[in-house]
Amino acid sequence: MASNLTRLPVVVATRWIDKTVTTDPPRYTPHTEWALALTLTAETPLRVAVFIDRGRDRSWGLWARAASTEIELSARFFPYDWAGSDDVQISFEWQRTRVTDATLKSDPREVVRVTAPPAVETGDVFEVSELPVHGIALRVLALVEGNTEDRRQDRWRIKPEFSPSLPETLVPLTSGTQTGVSRA
């Protein structure tokens, strides 16, 4: 918990979105690709960081858009080669990882456990979903815009003065680097 960060309530909602796609028609059979949409709503503008935790590794990224009172994020599950492989790219905004899983490829709702609570507080990292069989969890940190500092080209960071009160895994979010990998 980041005790010095501003604490405000955030409403959380999730929903599955499906889309039928095909590549190189008419040779390939149409198939369904899935995304888990996550909407965060608050009374004050927010910024968010996204995380993919896989075992002891955590990839993270700062959502490079203007702060907003409503933010929609997306976790997508894309087959690399629908007809020839069970490899799936898990893409949580711009953070990505790869797994091999036929069930995940055909219908992630059977493999992905949605764990997002209906409400959270800014300053807390919360779990959105997990893939227990692969040891993967998707997480988010919502921050009040006032706890962040604008940089150039829609970049931002957590204000460095919060570093001493942040858990070690969140300190890199004060650096100005927009993405990274840390190890627990």
Buried (B, 14 or more C-beta within 10 A) or exposed (E): EBEBBBEBEBEBEBEEEEEEBEEEEEEEEEBEBBBBBBBBBBEEBBBBBBBBBBEEEBBBBBBBEEBBEEBEBEBBBBBEEBEEEBBBEBBBBEBBBEBEBEEBBBBBBEBBEBBBEEEBBBBBBBBBBBBEEBEBBBBBBBBBBEBBBEEEEEEBBBBEEBBEBBEEBBBBBBEBEBBEEBEE
